[in-house]
Structures are given as C-alpha cells and as structure tokens.
Amino acid sequence: MNQSYGHPAKMANTNRLSFGAADGAQWRLEPQQRDLDANVIHLAAGSEIGEHEGPALDVLLHVFAGGGILHTEADDIELEPGDIIYLPAGSRRRFVAGTQGLAYFSVHQRKKTVGLMPTLRSQP
C-alpha cells in the first residue's frame, strides 16, 4: 500500500486481509500524525469481546464479513455484512461472533490513551 500520508492514500483492502484463527485487530491505521483511529477487527466463530464500557468517544462500525450479536444495555443487535453500527461514547457493549466469525471496520476520533480493545474471550 502507499506509505505517503501527506495526501489521500489507499490504506488496505478488506477483501485481501487474511484472518486465520487469530482474534483482535488485523489492521490498524498507522500514521502518527492523524486525527482518526481505525481498525479491522476479527473474531473467530464463537469468540467474544466481553462486556465493557466503550471509550469516551463515538465509534462507527461497518460489518463486512460473518455475523454475530452486539449486546447493548438497551437490546441485542444482530450483525450481518453491510451493517453500519453507531456506538455512542461510553455505551456498554459485548460482541459475540456467530458461526462464520465476525469481521468489522471500526473508526473513531483518535484516543489520547493506548488500547481501545478490551480482552478477547473464546467460547468453550
């Protein structure tokens, strides 16, 4: 991919990412001088991101492969490819991947601290 970040650049292609068995961030936006954070997150079938309070910023997700359930304090949201999900700042959430796993693109304002992802858990 183009490594010049002073102008528009192609950063990745989700159709060409190889997920394998690893859970978590498979791609991250890397330029140091930026206002956004973006990640591609993959969860294997049955894996989950345990319940947690989201960061103090809004997050937008685009599900592009697999599916699952997003458990929130208000209700459960079924996730499928093509869904665009808005997570308000500080909202409670828990992701559980379905039988095909779950892959989504996440974008939000850059955090001042390190580590947006909580601990991943596999289902027995």
C-alpha positions in Angstrom: 0.0 0.0 0.0 1.0 3.6 -0.5 3.0 4.8 2.5 2.8 8.5 1.8 0.4 10.0 4.3 0.6 13.7 3.4 -2.2 13.1 0.8 -5.0 10.7 0.1 -3.8 7.1 0.0 -5.1 3.6 -0.3 -4.6 2.0 3.1 -5.9 -1.5 2.9 -8.4 -3.8 1.1 -10.6 -5.8 3.4 -11.2 -8.4 0.7 -7.4 -9.2 0.7 -6.9 -9.5 4.5 -6.2 -13.0 5.8 -7.8 -13.6 9.2 -6.8 -17.1 10.1 -7.5 -18.2 13.7 -6.3 -15.0 15.4 -8.8 -12.7 17.1 -8.4 -9.0 17.5 -7.1 -6.2 15.4 -5.9 -7.4 12.0 -5.2 -4.0 10.6 -4.6 -0.6 12.1 -4.3 2.9 10.8 -0.6 3.7 11.4 0.4 7.3 10.6 1.5 9.0 13.8 0.1 12.4 12.8 -3.6 11.8 12.4 -7.0 12.7 14.0 -8.6 9.3 13.5 -8.1 5.8 14.7 -9.3 2.9 12.5 -9.0 -0.9 12.9 -10.2 -4.0 11.2 -11.3 -6.4 14.0 -11.8 -10.2 13.5 -13.4 -12.7 15.9 -13.3 -16.4 15.2 -16.6 -18.3 15.4 -17.9 -18.3 19.0 -15.3 -15.8 20.2 -16.4 -12.6 22.0 -15.3 -9.2 23.2 -16.6 -9.2 26.8 -19.0 -6.7 28.1 -17.3 -3.3 28.7 -18.0 0.4 28.7 -16.8 1.9 25.4 -14.3 4.8 25.3 -15.4 8.4 25.8 -15.9 8.9 22.1 -18.3 7.9 19.4 -17.4 4.8 17.3 -18.7 3.8 13.9 -18.5 0.1 12.7 -19.0 -1.5 9.3 -19.6 -5.2 9.4 -18.1 -6.7 6.2 -17.9 -10.4 6.9 -19.5 -13.1 9.1 -22.0 -12.0 11.7 -22.9 -12.2 15.3 -24.7 -10.3 18.1 -23.9 -7.0 19.6 -25.4 -7.0 23.2 -26.1 -3.5 24.5 -27.7 -2.1 27.6 -30.9 -1.4 25.5 -31.2 -4.5 23.4 -29.4 -7.1 21.2 -28.5 -6.2 17.7 -28.0 -8.9 15.1 -24.9 -8.2 13.0 -24.6 -9.1 9.3 -22.4 -8.0 6.4 -23.2 -4.5 5.3 -24.4 -3.3 8.7 -23.2 0.1 9.8 -23.4 0.5 13.6 -23.2 3.6 15.7 -21.8 3.2 19.2 -22.3 6.4 21.3 -19.5 7.4 23.6 -19.4 5.4 26.8 -22.1 2.9 25.8 -21.9 -0.6 27.2 -21.4 -3.4 24.6 -20.5 -7.0 24.2 -19.7 -8.6 20.8 -20.3 -12.4 20.2 -19.2 -13.8 16.8 -21.6 -16.1 15.0 -20.8 -19.5 13.3 -19.0 -17.7 10.4 -16.9 -15.5 12.7 -17.2 -11.7 12.7 -15.1 -9.0 10.9 -15.7 -5.3 11.1 -14.1 -2.0 10.4 -14.1 0.5 13.2 -13.4 4.2 13.0 -13.4 6.9 15.7 -11.6 10.0 16.8 -8.1 9.3 17.9 -7.8 8.5 21.6 -5.2 10.1 23.8 -4.5 6.8 25.6 -3.4 3.4 24.3 -5.5 0.3 24.0 -9.1 0.6 22.7 -9.6 -3.2 22.6 -10.7 -5.0 25.8 -9.7 -8.6 26.5 -11.0 -11.1 24.0 -12.6 -14.3 25.3 -13.1 -17.6 23.4 -16.3 -19.6 24.0 -15.6 -23.2 25.3 
